[in-house]
Amino acid sequence: MSNAAPRPPAGGGVAMIGGGRMASALAEGFCRAGLLAADAITVYDPAAPARQALAASLPGVRFADTPAEAAATAEIVWLAVKPQQAAEACGGIAAVMPGRTLVSILAGLSTPALASLAGTPRVIRVMPNTPCLVGRGVSVVCKTPEVPADVANRVNRLLAAVGHVHEAEEPLLNAVTGLSGSGPGFLALVVEALAAGGERAGLPRPLALALAVQTLEGTGALLEQTGEEPAVIRDRVSSPGGTTLAGLAVLTDRGVPEAIAAAVEAAAARAAVLGR
């Protein structure tokens, strides 16, 4: 009997090593867009709660007993585990990866490291963010030269089902992680603070939170659709002697803009540490 890895099914299903929230968001988005059927996705996750949640949210999804069993079903294998689990997960699929492409959503771990661990030079790194859960995410992609063009295009189409897709050189991905990967956490803090300010000014909590969320959403849409610099929007609502300038003065005096920029830098630096 040959010990060669099973030939990957061209253009067929996908495998996911890890079945947590981000893997679930991606899988649901692929199916919602009609790009995959649920039974074309095979997942390996040793945690029963993760499997149960995924089975409930995506009826028909398949599960494998081992990472290798999952990887053998697909041409494209998504690695969706914690960075600290990458070596073990990749070791579990390396024997069947020749001829397949690994798509990693892990922070920090480089394509050379992933290629060495997983036994394939065909590696795509993706940094998605949590708004993928509602189809409004942003993903930044880089790939090794060995990835076939049709596979790279297919991965981009799949990611477009859950939001925007950008391409960048790999040295930029730690900064991407700090900005768009960690950014939802920073913006959630901003929403919390806006809502708290509304409460302190007399608004009931539900209304304050709704106004904060909708203001963030609307401002993002305005910036995206007009293509204008944030400073232009900021200046447009800052009448001399008005309310916005009074609030902006407090934010500037207390170092809020610099603190947010420093938070992105700190997250990017942590991504670099995880990669080592």
C-alpha positions, 0 to 999 in steps of 0.5 A, spaced: 500 500 500 502 506 498 504 511 503 503 517 498 498 523 501 491 522 498 490 527 492 486 533 493 479 534 490 480 540 486 475 545 487 472 541 492 470 542 499 474 545 504 477 543 511 478 547 517 482 545 523 479 548 529 472 550 529 471 556 534 468 562 533 472 565 527 472 558 523 464 558 524 463 565 522 467 564 516 464 557 514 457 560 515 459 566 510 461 561 505 455 557 505 450 564 506 453 566 499 452 560 496 459 558 495 459 552 499 454 547 501 455 545 509 456 538 507 462 541 503 466 543 509 469 538 514 472 540 521 476 538 526 476 540 533 477 536 539 472 540 543 465 538 544 462 544 545 465 547 539 463 542 535 456 542 538 455 550 536 458 549 529 453 543 528 447 547 530 449 554 526 451 550 520 447 544 519 450 538 515 457 540 516 462 534 517 466 533 522 473 529 522 476 525 528 483 527 526 486 533 523 489 529 518 482 526 516 479 533 515 485 535 511 485 529 506 478 531 504 480 538 501 484 542 497 484 548 501 485 547 509 484 553 514 488 553 520 484 556 525 487 554 532 490 559 537 498 560 535 500 556 541 497 550 538 499 551 531 505 546 532 501 541 534 495 542 529 500 542 523 504 536 525 497 533 525 496 534 518 503 535 515 503 528 512 497 529 507 499 536 506 503 535 499 499 538 493 494 542 498 494 549 500 494 551 508 490 558 509 492 560 516 488 565 520 493 565 526 496 572 528 504 572 528 506 566 525 510 567 518 509 563 512 516 560 512 514 557 519 507 555 517 510 552 511 515 548 515 510 546 520 505 543 515 509 540 510 507 544 504 510 551 501 503 553 499 501 557 504 496 563 505 496 568 511 489 571 512 488 576 518 480 577 519 477 580 524 471 579 528 465 583 524 466 577 519 461 574 524 456 579 521 458 579 514 462 586 515 469 584 516 475 586 513 481 580 511 488 582 509 491 576 505 498 575 503 501 568 500 507 564 498 509 564 490 507 557 490 500 558 491 496 556 485 493 562 482 486 559 481 486 557 489 488 564 491 483 567 487 478 562 490 480 564 497 479 571 496 472 569 493 470 566 500 473 571 504 469 576 500 463 573 503 464 575 510 467 582 508 472 586 505 479 583 502 485 587 501 492 584 499 499 586 503 506 584 503 507 579 509 512 584 513 505 589 514 501 583 517 503 585 524 501 592 523 494 589 520 493 585 526 494 591 531 489 595 527 484 591 524 485 585 528 485 588 534 481 594 532 474 592 534 476 591 541 478 598 541 472 601 538 468 597 542 471 600 548 470 607 544 462 605 544 462 603 551 465 610 553 460 614 548 454 610 552 457 612 559 458 619 557 450 619 554 448 616 561 452 621 565 449 627 561 442 624 563 440 618 557 437 611 559 442 606 558 439 602 552 438 609 548 445 611 550 448 605 547 443 605 541 446 612 539 453 610 540 453 604 536 449 607 530 453 613 530 459 609 530 456 605 524 454 611 520 460 615 521 464 609 518 459 608 512 460 616 511 467 615 511 467 609 506 462 612 501 465 619 501 472 617 501 474 623 505 479 623 510 477 623 517 479 630 519 475 632 513 469 629 517 471 631 523 472 639 521 465 639 518 462 637 524 466 642 529 463 649 528 467 654 532 465 655 539 460 649 538 459 642 542 464 638 538 470 642 539 468 642 546 468 635 546 474 634 542 478 639 546 477 634 552 479 628 548 486 632 546 488 634 552 487 627 555 491 624 550 486 620 547 488 620 540 495 618 542 493 613 546 489 609 541 495 610 536 499 607 541 494 601 542 495 599 535 502 599 536 502 595 542 497 590 539 502 589 533 508 588 537 504 583 541 503 579 534 510 579 532 512 576 539 506 571 538 510 569 531 516 568 535 
